[in-house]
């Protein structure tokens, strides 16, 4: 995060310096140079070991979360099926003619 803020600050300074120049450089050339500088800085960020480790940690956490979510889904589905079976079983016994609490007659 601090690196992104630093990049924005450097970009703003370069733009301000480019706009303040009154020499033979055109604004377009200055903007191209700023674009190249930002591109190089972004490449350095992408190659930074701390950033790579953070990306790997995020990928691992996402993988673990996906696995946990799938496991929770399976457990919820199994619990729903068991509850549904119990309800059907109870309904069958409640409406059956040979239920123990019903009298024949």
N, C-alpha and C positions, 0 to 999 in steps of 0.2 A: 504494500500500500504506500509506504514511504517512497518507494522507488517510482511509482506512478506519479505521485505528487511532485517529486523532483524532476521527472521528465516534463511535466506540465510547466513547472517554473522555468526550466531551461528553455523550453519552446517559447514561452512568453518573453523571456529576456532576449532571445535571438530575434524574435519578431519585432520587439521594440527597438533593438539596435538596428535592425534592417530598415525599419521605417524612418529612423532618425538619420540615416546616412544620406549625405547630399553629394556623394561622389558619382563616378561614372557607372556604378552598378545599377542595374534596373531592379525594380521591386520584384519582377518575375524571377530573376536570377536569385535574389535573396530568398524568395519563397521556395524555390527549388532546393537551394542549399539547406534550408530549414527542414524541408521534407526529407532530404537525404540524412540529415543529422538525426531526425526522429526515427527514421527507418533503421539506422545503425544502432541507436539506443534500444529500440524494440528487439532487434536481433540479439543484442547483448543480454537483455532481460530474458529472452527465450533460452539462451545458452547458460544462464546463471544456474549453478548447482542447487542453490537454495530453492529457486523457483521449480526446478525439475523435481526436487524431493517433495515439495509441497504438492505438485501435480500428481506424483505417484501416491502420496498419502491420500489425496482426494479420490483418486481412482480406486484405491483399496477400500476406503470407507464407503464409497458408492457401491462397490461390489458386495461388501459385507451387508450393507443396508438392504440391497436387493435380495440377497440370500435370506436375511431375516424376515423380510416382507413376504417372500414366497412361503417360508416356513409358517408364518403366522396365518397366511391365507389358507394353507393346507389344514392347519389345526382348526381354524374357524369353520371351514367346510365340513371337516369330519365331525365337529361338535354339532353343527346344524343337522347333519344327516342322522346322528345318534338321537338328537332331540326329536327330529321328525319321526324316526322309527318308534321311539317311546310313545309319542302322541298317537300314532296310528295304532300301536298295540293297545294303549289305554282306551282309545275310542272303540276299538273292536271288542274289547272285553266289556265295555259299558253298554254296548248295543247288542251283544250276543245274547241269544235266547238261553244259552246254558251258563250264563254268568252266575257266580256264586251268590250274589246279593239279589238276584231276581227269583221270583217264585213262579213256578209253572202253574198255570191255572187259569 
